[in-house]
Amino acid sequence: MSVENANPEDFAGSANVEPSYFRIFFGAITSGGSLVYKDQTDQNVGFASDFKNLTTLSYLHDHLNASVSQDGYVSLLAVNSANDDLIYIHEARGDNVADRFADPLDLGKPDGVTGYLDTFLIKGVTGRANVFCTSSAPDNAIWWKYQNANTVKEETTTVVPPGTTDPIEVTAPVAAPPSQIWSDWQRLPGAVSTLTGTQNADGRIILTGLNDNNVPYMNIQSSIRPLLPEDWEGWEDISGGLTGFDQLVCDLGVNDLVHIFASIGSKIYMRVQLQVSVDKFSDWALFASFADPVHTMAIGTASNNALYLVAQVGSGANSPVYAKYQTPEADQQWSSPQIIAHVANDSALFLQPNADTNLDLFALETATGAASYLKQQTLAHWSATWVPLGTDLAAIALTEDVTPNPPS
């Protein structure tokens, strides 16, 4: 399905509500290019034994993102291997839909782009999907596309007021789907090779990334109704005197302050938003130091509603995974680094909370394509053994799925 043929009902407004039931959604691209998924069989438990296919298309191995819409529907972003078009897949809404997922939407690609260094999918201020990509061409151009917000129109209806028999006409503003569901591709000034980000407490998107010289940059939306590249503050060099950056991760922590973490060799550094929703951050502070280089990091929200950071330290079989987490006392208090697990081989790491707020830690072995997960027991303790999830996987992505009804 093309963007032009998208069903406007998919974009009708709905209220954000706290979910009373949700499961973890596990998406993956196989080595053969198939997009597959499995869910937890119930809240807080294990996953289905078999994968289900999402579409009949074939996808590139390097790029898979997952998010959730404002009303709790799973959404995914992948790259069609046949033509490098970005493909958006989302759950169909409504009780009478035969298939769980709507037909994939072809978002096309920006003019002149034939490949991507990175892609990123995140909710924006309005709760709609925002898509970012950075070109693999020498210019490393950054492109942005988003779902347009509803428009407002006046609608006149005839009603009979209570206690009367005479009908009257009432005119009131109502929300209506936009005439164009998705924006055009827009180029954000600047160039980066990697992309990640989070939402500010006020909903604005904060992007971070490294350029091809491993210099870190940050860009923040400057408008609460951002529609144009001019509604961004522009990329700011946030190296702060440090060099040799390897990876950035960021998230919204306790007290609604955004935290950014950077790995450089065997050290991890942290900078913190100075006040809620302001655009100023602290200088880098040393967060953790290890005997071996940090291989990779992941961040999530722990059961105390504070941040939890994990990192594989060192490389090779049986490498340790360290963790640090915010303690309830204050936003700047953190636990000491401790080993919570060991990975079988070098892995990409992911953290995803369960419905009971305990985390699951996911690992994808980069050399073998084997995926497994570990369940958290308390803030400081995890299960002793990894549970296999699948093999022959090239990429994975996690999100929460708050839409299914509880089992009867």
QUIJO-V496900 format. One record per residue. N is the residue number from 1. RES is the residue in three letters. SS is DSSP state (a for helix, b for strand, c for the rest). PHI is phi in whole degrees, 0 to 359 (* if undefined). Layout:
n,res,ss,phi
N,RES,SS,PHI
N,RES,SS,PHI
//
This chain:
n,res,ss,phi
1,MET,c,*
2,SER,b,274
3,VAL,a,300
4,GLU,a,296
5,ASN,a,263
6,ALA,c,296
7,ASN,c,281
8,PRO,a,302
9,GLU,a,298
10,ASP,a,294
11,PHE,a,242
12,ALA,c,293
13,GLY,c,292
14,SER,c,206
15,ALA,c,279
16,ASN,c,281
17,VAL,c,229
18,GLU,c,289
19,PRO,c,291
20,SER,c,261
21,TYR,c,208
22,PHE,c,202
23,ARG,b,238
24,ILE,b,277
25,PHE,b,257
26,PHE,b,243
27,GLY,b,254
28,ALA,b,205
29,ILE,b,249
30,THR,b,282
31,SER,c,297
32,GLY,c,274
33,GLY,c,93
34,SER,c,280
35,LEU,b,263
36,VAL,b,230
37,TYR,b,206
38,LYS,b,209
39,ASP,b,245
40,GLN,b,299
41,THR,c,287
42,ASP,c,198
43,GLN,c,299
44,ASN,c,66
45,VAL,c,240
46,GLY,c,282
47,PHE,b,257
48,ALA,c,304
49,SER,c,286
50,ASP,c,249
51,PHE,c,277
52,LYS,b,246
53,ASN,b,282
54,LEU,c,266
55,THR,c,217
56,THR,c,264
57,LEU,c,284
58,SER,c,250
59,TYR,b,236
60,LEU,b,293
61,HIS,b,286
62,ASP,b,277
63,HIS,b,226
64,LEU,b,209
65,ASN,b,232
66,ALA,b,228
67,SER,b,208
68,VAL,b,221
69,SER,c,283
70,GLN,c,296
71,ASP,c,252
72,GLY,c,92
73,TYR,c,268
74,VAL,b,294
75,SER,b,223
76,LEU,b,224
77,LEU,b,229
78,ALA,b,216
79,VAL,b,243
80,ASN,b,295
81,SER,c,289
82,ALA,c,284
83,ASN,c,216
84,ASP,c,65
85,ASP,c,287
86,LEU,b,280
87,ILE,b,243
88,TYR,b,251
89,ILE,b,238
90,HIS,b,217
91,GLU,b,294
92,ALA,c,283
93,ARG,c,255
94,GLY,c,114
95,ASP,c,277
96,ASN,c,253
97,VAL,c,273
98,ALA,c,292
99,ASP,c,259
100,ARG,c,295
101,PHE,b,252
102,ALA,c,291
103,ASP,c,301
104,PRO,c,298
105,LEU,b,261
106,ASP,b,273
107,LEU,c,274
108,GLY,c,69
109,LYS,c,209
110,PRO,c,297
111,ASP,c,303
112,GLY,c,82
113,VAL,c,271
114,THR,c,240
115,GLY,c,189
116,TYR,b,229
117,LEU,b,277
118,ASP,b,202
119,THR,b,226
120,PHE,b,208
121,LEU,b,234
122,ILE,b,206
123,LYS,b,287
124,GLY,c,257
125,VAL,c,302
126,THR,c,275
127,GLY,c,89
128,ARG,c,279
129,ALA,b,287
130,ASN,b,238
131,VAL,b,243
132,PHE,b,232
133,CYS,b,210
134,THR,b,235
135,SER,b,288
136,SER,c,278
137,ALA,c,294
138,PRO,c,304
139,ASP,c,281
140,ASN,c,47
141,ALA,b,298
142,ILE,b,253
143,TRP,b,237
144,TRP,b,220
145,LYS,b,214
146,TYR,b,213
147,GLN,b,287
148,ASN,c,290
149,ALA,c,285
150,ASN,c,300
151,THR,b,266
152,VAL,b,240
153,LYS,b,228
154,GLU,b,268
155,GLU,b,232
156,THR,b,253
157,THR,b,231
158,THR,b,256
159,VAL,b,228
160,VAL,b,249
161,PRO,c,300
162,PRO,c,304
163,GLY,c,83
164,THR,c,232
165,THR,c,241
166,ASP,c,263
167,PRO,b,289
168,ILE,b,227
169,GLU,b,264
170,VAL,b,237
171,THR,b,250
172,ALA,b,214
173,PRO,b,287
174,VAL,b,226
175,ALA,b,282
176,ALA,b,221
177,PRO,c,301
178,PRO,c,292
179,SER,c,293
180,GLN,c,240
181,ILE,c,296
182,TRP,b,247
183,SER,c,291
184,ASP,c,288
185,TRP,c,294
186,GLN,b,233
187,ARG,b,267
188,LEU,b,270
189,PRO,b,305
190,GLY,b,119
191,ALA,b,206
192,VAL,c,221
193,SER,c,260
194,THR,c,240
195,LEU,c,224
196,THR,b,208
197,GLY,b,179
198,THR,b,204
199,GLN,b,265
200,ASN,c,296
201,ALA,c,300
202,ASP,c,271
203,GLY,c,96
204,ARG,c,294
205,ILE,b,276
206,ILE,b,247
207,LEU,b,258
208,THR,b,228
209,GLY,b,189
210,LEU,b,250
211,ASN,c,273
212,ASP,c,288
213,ASN,c,258
214,ASN,c,62
215,VAL,c,266
216,PRO,b,275
217,TYR,b,227
218,MET,b,224
219,ASN,b,222
220,ILE,b,235
221,GLN,b,296
222,SER,c,262
223,SER,c,237
224,ILE,c,276
225,ARG,c,228
226,PRO,c,288
227,LEU,c,232
228,LEU,c,226
229,PRO,a,304
230,GLU,a,292
231,ASP,a,271
232,TRP,b,242
233,GLU,c,286
234,GLY,c,100
235,TRP,c,285
236,GLU,b,249
237,ASP,b,293
238,ILE,c,247
239,SER,c,295
240,GLY,c,57
241,GLY,c,92
242,LEU,c,269
243,THR,c,223
244,GLY,c,76
245,PHE,c,295
246,ASP,c,253
247,GLN,b,205
248,LEU,b,239
249,VAL,b,223
250,CYS,b,208
251,ASP,b,193
252,LEU,b,270
253,GLY,c,259
254,VAL,a,300
255,ASN,a,63
256,ASP,a,61
257,LEU,c,255
258,VAL,b,286
259,HIS,b,243
260,ILE,b,242
261,PHE,b,241
262,ALA,b,226
263,SER,b,258
264,ILE,b,224
265,GLY,c,59
266,SER,c,264
267,LYS,b,237
268,ILE,b,239
269,TYR,b,243
270,MET,b,223
271,ARG,b,229
272,VAL,b,232
273,GLN,b,301
274,LEU,c,284
275,GLN,c,215
276,VAL,c,301
277,SER,c,68
278,VAL,c,277
279,ASP,c,260
280,LYS,c,250
281,PHE,b,234
282,SER,c,291
283,ASP,c,290
284,TRP,c,296
285,ALA,b,236
286,LEU,b,292
287,PHE,b,260
288,ALA,b,199
289,SER,b,224
290,PHE,c,232
291,ALA,c,283
292,ASP,c,238
293,PRO,c,297
294,VAL,b,282
295,HIS,b,281
296,THR,b,197
297,MET,b,230
298,ALA,b,212
299,ILE,b,227
300,GLY,b,205
301,THR,b,255
302,ALA,c,274
303,SER,c,292
304,ASN,c,266
305,ASN,c,64
306,ALA,c,241
307,LEU,b,280
308,TYR,b,226
309,LEU,b,246
310,VAL,b,239
311,ALA,b,209
312,GLN,b,281
313,VAL,b,247
314,GLY,c,82
315,SER,c,222
316,GLY,c,106
317,ALA,c,299
318,ASN,c,64
319,SER,b,290
320,PRO,b,284
321,VAL,b,250
322,TYR,b,264
323,ALA,b,222
324,LYS,b,224
325,TYR,b,220
326,GLN,b,290
327,THR,c,265
328,PRO,c,294
329,GLU,c,296
330,ALA,c,198
331,ASP,c,292
332,GLN,c,262
333,GLN,c,263
334,TRP,b,230
335,SER,c,292
336,SER,c,283
337,PRO,c,299
338,GLN,b,217
339,ILE,b,281
340,ILE,b,250
341,ALA,b,190
342,HIS,b,228
343,VAL,b,268
344,ALA,c,295
345,ASN,c,209
346,ASP,c,309
347,SER,b,219
348,ALA,b,274
349,LEU,b,248
350,PHE,b,216
351,LEU,b,244
352,GLN,b,215
353,PRO,b,284
354,ASN,c,275
355,ALA,c,297
356,ASP,c,274
357,THR,c,78
358,ASN,c,290
359,LEU,b,271
360,ASP,b,249
361,LEU,b,254
362,PHE,b,250
363,ALA,b,228
364,LEU,b,246
365,GLU,b,292
366,THR,c,290
367,ALA,c,273
368,THR,c,255
369,GLY,c,78
370,ALA,c,272
371,ALA,b,245
372,SER,b,208
373,TYR,b,218
374,LEU,b,230
375,LYS,b,261
376,GLN,b,279
377,GLN,c,258
378,THR,c,221
379,LEU,c,305
380,ALA,c,259
381,HIS,c,231
382,TRP,b,232
383,SER,c,302
384,ALA,c,278
385,THR,c,234
386,TRP,c,281
387,VAL,b,256
388,PRO,b,295
389,LEU,b,243
390,GLY,b,170
391,THR,c,231
392,ASP,c,62
393,LEU,b,252
394,ALA,b,261
395,ALA,b,207
396,ILE,b,225
397,ALA,b,210
398,LEU,b,237
399,THR,b,201
400,GLU,b,266
401,ASP,b,239
402,VAL,c,261
403,THR,c,269
404,PRO,c,292
405,ASN,c,285
406,PRO,c,300
407,PRO,c,300
408,SER,c,278
//
